[in-house]
Amino acid sequence: MQTTFTELVLTPVYRHAQRALAQWLEHGHGAARQLAFRARAALAQLDPVDRHRIARWLAWMSLAEHSRGRRLLDARLKQLDGTLHYLMLDALQRLPGAAALHPADRRQSA
């Protein structure tokens, strides 16, 4: 049977980095220190395509977090990896519903 959609294939390196980041995000600051080293090591192995994928995943996480009234991911990610934080912010601007995050930044029409 032939399918008409493309299946997303995630590399083992991506899945490892995603798991490491998820563990780091779930734990508080005390336990997160050791997990931060693991997450940084996993992120260092990502190629540019997987790095953009993980940034988009983090953007969705940030959007979900914002809808619950929290903003912890942004500051924590900035401390972990500044480049990935920038990529996440860039991906966040492209997500549907992200315009509600920064209403003051939107341009007003005449």
C-alpha positions in Angstrom: 0.0 0.0 0.0 1.4 3.4 -1.0 1.0 6.4 1.2 0.5 10.0 0.0 2.3 11.8 2.9 5.9 12.0 3.8 6.9 10.4 7.1 9.2 12.5 9.2 12.3 10.5 10.0 14.1 11.7 13.1 17.8 10.8 13.5 19.1 9.0 16.5 21.2 12.0 17.3 18.1 14.3 17.3 16.1 11.9 19.5 19.0 11.7 22.0 19.3 15.5 22.1 15.5 15.9 22.5 15.5 13.4 25.4 18.4 15.2 27.1 16.7 18.6 26.7 13.4 17.2 28.0 15.1 15.8 31.1 16.9 19.1 31.7 13.6 21.1 31.3 11.7 18.8 33.7 14.1 19.1 36.6 14.6 22.0 38.9 17.8 24.1 39.0 19.5 21.9 41.5 19.4 18.7 39.5 19.5 20.5 36.2 23.2 21.4 36.5 24.4 17.9 35.7 21.7 17.4 33.1 22.7 20.7 31.5 26.1 19.3 30.7 24.4 16.2 29.1 22.1 18.4 27.1 25.0 20.6 25.8 27.0 17.5 24.8 23.9 16.2 22.9 23.3 19.5 21.2 26.9 19.7 20.0 26.4 16.6 17.9 23.4 18.0 16.0 23.8 18.9 12.3 22.2 22.2 11.2 18.9 20.6 10.0 18.4 18.8 13.3 19.3 22.0 15.2 16.5 23.8 13.4 14.1 21.0 14.1 15.0 21.1 17.8 14.6 24.9 17.8 11.1 24.5 16.3 10.2 21.9 18.9 11.4 24.3 21.6 9.3 27.0 20.1 6.2 24.9 20.4 7.2 24.1 24.0 7.6 27.9 24.6 4.2 28.7 23.1 2.5 26.0 25.2 4.3 27.3 28.3 3.1 30.8 27.6 -0.5 29.7 27.2 -0.2 28.4 30.8 1.0 31.8 32.0 4.7 30.8 32.5 7.9 32.0 30.8 10.7 29.9 32.3 11.9 28.2 29.1 13.1 31.4 27.5 15.5 32.4 30.3 16.7 28.8 30.9 17.4 28.1 27.3 19.3 31.4 27.0 21.6 30.2 29.8 22.1 26.8 28.2 22.8 27.8 24.6 22.5 31.3 23.3 22.5 30.2 19.6 19.8 27.7 20.1 17.8 30.3 22.0 18.0 32.7 19.0 16.9 29.9 16.7 14.0 29.1 19.0 12.9 32.8 19.0 13.2 32.9 15.2 11.1 29.7 14.9 8.6 31.0 17.4 7.8 34.0 15.2 6.8 31.7 12.4 4.4 29.6 14.5 0.6 30.1 14.3 -0.6 31.9 17.4 2.8 33.4 18.2 1.6 36.9 17.4 -0.3 36.9 20.7 3.0 36.6 22.5 4.3 40.0 21.7 1.3 42.2 20.8 3.3 45.5 21.4 5.8 44.5 18.7 3.1 44.1 16.0 2.8 46.9 13.4 -0.4 48.8 13.4 -2.0 49.7 10.1 -3.2 53.2 9.3 
